[in-house]
Structures are given as structure tokens and as C-alpha cells.
Amino acid sequence: MNKRVLIVEDHFVEANNLQMILERAGYSVCPIARSVPVALKLIDQEHPDLVLIDIFLKGKLTGIDLANNLRERKIAFVYLSANSDKETLTAAKATRPYGFLVKPFREKDVLVMLDVADYLHTTELETGNRDRTARTPNGKQPVHTAPEDRPFPANIIGKGKAIRESLNLVRLVAPSDTSVLVLGESGTGKERITEAIYLLSKRQNKPLIKVNCAALPSTLIESELFGHEKGAFTGAFERRIGKFEQASGGTLFLDEIGEIPIEAQLKLLRVLQENEIERIGGNTVIQTNVRIIAATNKDLDKEVADRRFRLDLYYRLNVFPIKLAPLRERKEDIPDLIQHFIKRHAEKCNKHISGISDKLLRDLTAYHWPGNIRQLSHFIERAVLLSTGNTISDVSLVRSLPRSTRTPEPTSDQIKTMDENERINILAALRQSGGKIFGTGGAAELLGVSVSTLNSRIKKLGIEKETLFYK
């Protein structure tokens, strides 16, 4: 049966473009509604399967008002978004939409988003039904059919509910060219998820280019991404090919996207919208064919509210978000992760270690892992190095893990020097941030000092990585 879609949009040109996109793809489009009252009448008459809603409409009622009504009726809906303020975005998100489409609309994004919305809505309504085999309007098998029945990507460890849900989304979005935003705390495996999307995509035989945005100086980020011509600026002694050109036909992974300076965000947005770049100092427009995957551990909603991240860029990147659970919410995966890391680190050390004792496994499973999977890997690496037998069983290793991110207050007979107190406080901040020094949620922000000051104190106090994770 063809899916019926209702478009609620008061701009004729945009509504008409959407209608043509949907009809070409085989969808049945209801008469277009220009206001909420008209939309409500059409819903009663046409019984649409999905509604595309502009947030700002003619009349007193907004798309958000309509969305609340659709939630009660259990009808899937997707917002049609242009630029709007933080308050509007927050109100829209509170209705739990099945997606956002950014104006101006790109056909591939519209069709993928409808597939996504259909999958999410069906999953919500039919919890536990894992064998859905419905077909898309054009009769082709949709990318989301029984995704959990397909093999897990080799680089992803775990079979618990949280990782299964994330992988279902990976399999759903991988075959398309839709932009993906991977969210999660430091150490949760955002890069591994990116690699999984790449390996399951039709671009897997083309380059996967990774860019750590946090490591790029603000003065060089445009050159790094878009390239430059010889003589474009002081020190540009030869032409440089940027990451967008290097990733041509493939995938570009923008890690720590929240760290890109505000002035560079506009140029990145233009590239994503127009699919073309110009090298710095050049006058030739270069067409791009790149799939974008971005990742961040920042709260981009807060970054938008604080005017550190452009809302229009956020919308463009957030077409398909995948949020990764922290390790403390994936306890059932810890045994498999431990075994994986034992094998990896034992091979590096040329040791024969088969596993860990039951007691140590129970202790490690109960631990809260503030540094997530990265911290677990570091712990197992150290345990392998210290092990003298075929099984890791030294429970004293667990006592070396930080028990709390809170700094204990010394009693009257435990007076500490200023350096000792400073060391304790810095360690607590580093553990709470999972080892991250700069950026939102980083140790520097928690301590209220500059990054350079914190780095200087870390060096003076002799705080090393091993101290951070194991003592």
C-alpha cells in the first residue's frame, strides 16, 4: 500500500517542490494544508501515514501545536525547518519528532528522512516486532528491513540493547548519502561507529578521510578542509589539496565538529549546501561528491544557544543523529569488550592470556567507567602488561581505578600542601571529563582556568596518563 503524506506548508513554492519529490518517488500526497485548522480537517478526511510540518504557519497555531495533536493520534511527523531560535528548537524537540528536514530541500534527504521516520514510528508502535518486511512505495525493499538480522560490523563489540539500537540506525542510514551526526561522551566509540557506517555504505571502496577539528588551529582550518593555491598566504609555498578533495567520492569524518570556529562554520555550511568548494587563493569552483559524518561530545543545543555554533549548520548536520550510550549503560557488553581488549593487547605483547577471573570480571562490570570504552581498554592494557599467568586475576588492580570524581575534603589531621590539593583537584577534573582538557565539559572549564594554565600545572605536578586512569 502506498504511503500517504500530508504537507503542511504555507509557502507555495516549497510545498510544490516537496509534492513533486514525493510523487516522483511513488508516495501518495494529500492536498496541501496552509494552516493548522486546515491540516486537522485533512487529517480526518485523508488519514495520512506521515505529516511534513512547517513550524511557522498562517494563523495563531504553529506546527508545534499540530505536532502535539499528531502525537496523540500516533501519526508520524517530520518538521520542515528553516533557521529558528533556540527556544523554538527546544519546543519542537519536546514533541519528539521523527526527524527534521532543512530548507532548501534536497531530494535524497527528503526520501531518506521519510524512510527513517517510517522505521522509527513503526519501531515505536510495534515494540518487539523485529521481522517487519513492509516495502517502500516504489516496491523496493527498504534499507531498514529487519536490520538486526544482519551481521554486526567487525569493528563493533557488544550485543546489548543499547548497541543494538545504535547499530540498527547505522544499518538504516549507511546505504544512503545522508549526513550523520554521531553523539556521545568521550571514549564511547564514535569513530568506530563512523567506520561501521562507511564499511556498510556504497562508498566503501572510496576514501574515508578523518579530520580532528579540535586539533586544527583556527588559522589553518579552512586550508585543511578546502585546500589552498601556491602563494595564497604567507607560507603557502605550494598548492595544497584539502580534505574535501581528498575524500572525493568517499566519506569525510569531521570529528569534534563542535570545536570548529564560528567564522569557519559559515564556509562549511555553504560547501554542504552547494556541494562545491574553492581553494583559498583560487578562483576555480570545484564540485564535491562527499558524504559527511560528524561527531561531537558537546551539547550542540547549548552551543547553539550560546551562539558558539550556527543553528543552520546544526540543522544540516543533524539530518540523522545517532547517540551512543556510555559504558555504564552497557554493562552487558563489558565481558565481550574485556575479552576483545585482552586478545588485542596480549597479541601486541606476545603473551598468551585467555581471560580474567570471575571475581575480577564482577568487579569490572560493577565499575562506572567514567572514561568509557577508552578507559576500559587502557585498564586491560595495563593488566596484560602486569600479568604473569594465562589468566588475569589480580583484584588489586581494581583498587587503582578512581572510585569517585569528587575531591575528598581532608580532615584536621590530614593537612595537605597546596600542590597536593591542586593535584587532587586536577585529577578529579580530568577523571570527570574522561581525560578531555579543552572544550565544553573539559577539565579546564570545570576548574575555571585556561587550557594553557592547566597544561602548565599538569606538567609541573607530573600528572601523566597512567596516573589519570589507574591511580
N, C-alpha and C positions, 0 to 999 in steps of 0.2 A: 504494500500500500504506500502511495506517495505521501511524504510528509507535507503537512500544510503549515505554512509560515505566514504570520501576520506581521507587517511592517508598520510600526507606529513612529512616524517621522513627519514633521511639518515643513520640511524643505523639499520641494518637488523634485529638483534635480537629483539629490542624494537618494531619495526614496525610489525614483525611477531607475537609477543605476543599480540599486540593490535588487529591485524586482527583475531586471534583465539578467543579472548574475545568477539569481536563484532559478529562474525559469530555464536558462540555458543548461543548468545542472540537473534539471528534472524535478525540481520542487514545485509544488502547487502553492501559488501565492494568493492570499486573500486580498480583498480590496484594501487599499492603503488607508490607515487612520491618521488624522492630523492632530487629534486631541485625545485625552483620556476618556471622556464620555463616549466618543465615537468608537474608541477601541473596545470599551466594555460591551457595547451593543454588538460589535462584530464578533467578539469572543463568544457571546451567547449564540449567535447565528452560525458562525463558521467552524467553531470548535477547533482552533488551531493546535498543532502539536508543539509549536515553538513560537515565541514572540520576540521580535527585534525592537528594542525600545530606545528612542532618543530620550535623554534625560530632561532637556528643556523643551516643553511643548506649548502650544497655544492654550490659553485658559489658565485657571488657577491651579489645576492639578499637574504634577510633574510625572516624569517617567518613574520616579522612585515610588510615588503613590500607587501607580499601576503595578509596579513590581511586587509590592506588598500584597496586592489583591491576587496576583498570579501565584504567589507562594501559597496562599490559602487554597487556591484551586488546583495546586500541584501541576502547574503548567511551566515548562522550561522557558527561560528568558535570557537574552543577552543584551547588554547595554550597547548603544551606539554612542561613542564618546568623542567629543572634541576636547579642547582644553577646558578645564574647570578647576575650581579651587579645592583646597584640602577638605573643607567642610562637606562639600558636595560629594567628593570621592569617598569620604568616610561613611556618609549616609547611604551611598549607593552600595558600598561593600557590605553594610549591615543587612541588606536584603538577601545576601548570599546568591549573587547572580551566577550563571553558568559560564560567564565569560564577558569580556569587553572587546568590542571592535572599534578600531581607531579610524576616525575620518582624516583624510580621504580613504575610501575603502579599496583594498586590493583583493582581486577575485580569489586568489589562492588562500588568503587569510580568512575571508568570509566562509568559504566552503569547509576549510579545516575547523574553524570555530563551531560551525553547525554540527560537524561530526563529534567534536569534543563535548558540546552541550548535550547532544543526544546520549552520548556514553555516560556522562556524569549524572544526567537526570535518570536514566534507566537504572544505573547502579544504585542510586539513592532510593528509587521506588522498589527495586527488586533485590534487596539485600540478600545475599546468599545464593542468588541465581547466577552461577558462573558459566552457563553454557548458552548465552544468548547468541542467536545466529541470524538476527534480522539483517536485511540488506539495505544499502543506501538507495536513494531514489533512482539512480541510474542503473540499478540492478547489479552493481559490482559489490564484491564482498568488502565491507568497511574495514579500516585498519584496526578498529577496536574489538573485533570479534574474538571472544574468549582469549584475551591477551595473556592471562595467567597460565594457559596451557602450553605456551611456547617456552623454549629453554631460557634460563636466566643467562644474561651475558656473563662471560667467563670472568670479567673483572669485578663482578659484584658478589659479595659474600653475604649469605643470610637468607632465611626463608620465612621470617616472621611477618606478621600482618603489616607492619609499618613499611618495610622494604618492599613487600609485595605490591602494596598500593602505589608506591613510588615507581616501581618497575612497570606496572600496568600503564601508568601515564607515559613512561619512557617509550614503551612499545606502541602506544597510541599515536604519539607525536613524531616518532623517529622517521617514518616513511615520507613525511611532508617536508616542506622547506620553511615551516613556520618558526619564528623566533621563539626561543625558550629562555625563561628566567629561572635559574636554579637557586633556591634559597635555603639557608641553614646555618647553624653555628659553625665556627671554625673546627675543622677536623671531622666533619660528618660525611665527607666523601663526595663533594660537589664535582670535583674533577673526574672522579670515576664515573659518575652519572653522565657527565658530558661525553666521556669516551664511549659509554654504552649507547647513547643516542647516535653518535657518529657511526659506530660499528653496525647499527641496525638501519642506517639510512641508505638512501640510494647514492649518497656521496662518499661512501666508504672507501672507494678506490681513488679518491681525490685527497688533497692535503687537509689535515687537521692542524691549524695554526693556533698556538696558545699565546695569549698576551696577559701578563700580570700587570694590570693597570696601576696597582699600588706601588709597583717598583719603578714606574716611569716618571722621571722628572717632568713637571708641568710644561717646561720649555721645550721638551722633546717629544711629547705625546703625539702631536699632530704629525711630525716627521715619521715617528714609529708606525703609526696607523696608515697614513696616506702616502708616505714617501716624500722625497724632495729632489729637485734638479740640482745639478752642479752649479755652485755659486749662488744658491738661493739665500743663503745667510752665511755669516762668518763661520768658517769651519766646515762648510759643505763643499769638500774637495772633489766629490764625485756624486753621480746620481745614486739615490737610494730607493730601492723598491720597498714600499710599505707592506704592512701585514695584510691589508685588504687585497692587494695584487698577488701576494704570495699564496693566499688562500683561494685564488680564483677557481671556481668550480667546486670548491670544497666547503669546509666549515671553519669559522673563526670563533674561538672561545675567548671571551673577554672576562677574565677572572677579576674579582674585586671591582666590578663596574662602578660601585658607589664611590670609588676614590678618584674618578675622572674629574678634573677641574670643571667648573661650571662653564667657562669660556670654550672649552673643547667639546662640551656636550651638544651645543647647537650644531657644530660641524658634523658630529657623529650622527645626529638626528637627520640632517639633510642627506647624508650618504644612505641611511636606512630607508628614507622615503623615496629618493630619486634613483637609487642603485647606480650611482656614478660618483667618481672622485676626481680631484685634481691634485697632482703633486704640488707641494709648496714650491713656488717659483716657476711653475709651469703654466701653460695656457691651453693644454690639451685635456679635454674631458675623456675620462677612461671609464667605460662601462664595467660594472662589477656584477658578479654572479656568486654571491657568498651567503651561506646560511649562518645566522648569528645565534650563538648560545652565550648567555651572560650569567654570571654568578656573583653572589654577594652574601656576606653575613650581616650586612647592615639592614636596619629597618628603613626601607626606602620611603615608606609613607611618612615617617618622621623627617627624613632628609628632604622630601618634597615640602613638607610643612615649614621647615626651617630655611627654605629657599636655597638649599645646597644641591638639589637635584631637580632638573626640569621635569615638570609634570607630563609634557608631551613626549619626552623621551621615555619616561616611565611607562606610559601607555603603550608606546611602540614596542618596548622590550617585554612587557608583561602580557603578551598575547597568550602565552601558555606557561603559567608558573608551576614549578614542581618544588614542593617544600620537603626537605629531608628532616627526619626525626633525629634528635640527639640520641646518643648511645644509651643514655639512662632510660629511654623509652623503647629500647630494642634489646631488652635483657635476653630474650630467647635466642638472639643471634650471637651472643658473646662466645659460647663454646665453639661455634664454627669459625668465628673470627680468630680466636686464640689458636686453633689448630692450623689455620691458614698462615698466621704470622710465625708460628713455631717452624713450620715447613720452610717458609721463605728465609728466615734468619738462620736456621740450622744449616741450610744449604750454603749460605754465604760464609758461615764459619767452619764448614766442612765437619759438622757434628752430626751424630745420629741420635736424634731426640724424638720420641714417639708421641709424647703428650705431657699432661700435667696431672698431679694427684687430684683426687676427688675433693679433698679439703681446700686446696688452693683454688680449684675451679669454683667452688661455692663462694669463697671469699671474693674472687674477682667478679663473679656475676652479681654479687650484692653491692659492689662498689659503684659510686655515682659517676665516675669518669667525666670530670669537668672539661678535659681536653678531647673528649670523644674518641673516635677510632684512632686518630693520630697518637693520642696518649697511650692507648692500649698497645699499639704497635711498638712504641718506644719502650714500654714496660717489658713486653715479651722479648724484645731485642736484648735488653739488659739481662733478663732472666736466662736467656740462652747463653749469653757470654759467661755468666757466672756458674752455669750448670756443669756438674762433673759426671752426671749419670745419663741414663736414657730417658729419665722422667724428671720433669721439673716439679719439685715438691717442697722447696724452701718457703714456708709460710711467712718467714720473717721479711720476705720481700714486700708483702702487703703492707707491713708497718711503715715502709718507706714512702708509701703513697700519701699525698696530702689528705688529711681527714676532713678539713673544713677550709673554706676560703676566708673565714673570719680570722682576724688577728687577735690572739688571746691577750687579755689585759693582765700584766704582771701583778702579782701580789706584793705587799710591802717588803717581803724578804726576798723578792726576785727582781731587784732593780737591775735594769739593763742599760748599757751605754746608748748614746744617741745613734751610733752606727748600727748597733744590734737591733734597736727598734725600727730604724729605717729599713734595714734588711728584711725584717719580718713583714713590714708593711708592703714593701715592693713585691716580695714573694707572694703575698696574699693577693695582690692586684694581678700579678702575672697568672696565677692559677685561676683566678676568677675569669680572666679574659682568654684562657686557653693558650697563653703564650703570646697573644697578639699585643703589640706595643702601641701602634698608632691607629687612628681612625675611631669611629664610634664604637664604644664598648671596649676599647683598648686600655691597657694599663695606664698610659699617660693621662687619658681622660678621667679614669677612675681616681687617680691620685691628684688631679688638678695641676699637672706640670706639663711643660713642653716635651716633645719627643726627644729633642737633643739633650735636655736636662736629665730625663730618665735614663737615656743610654749612657750618659756620663756617670751617673750614680751606679748603674748596673756594673759598669766596667770597674769603677773604684772599689765596689764592695765584693767583686769577684763572683758575681752570680752567673752561673753557667747553666746550659740547657739541662744537664743531668741533675743539677740542684733543683731546677724548677719542677721537673716531672717526678723525681724519685725521692726527694728528701722533705 
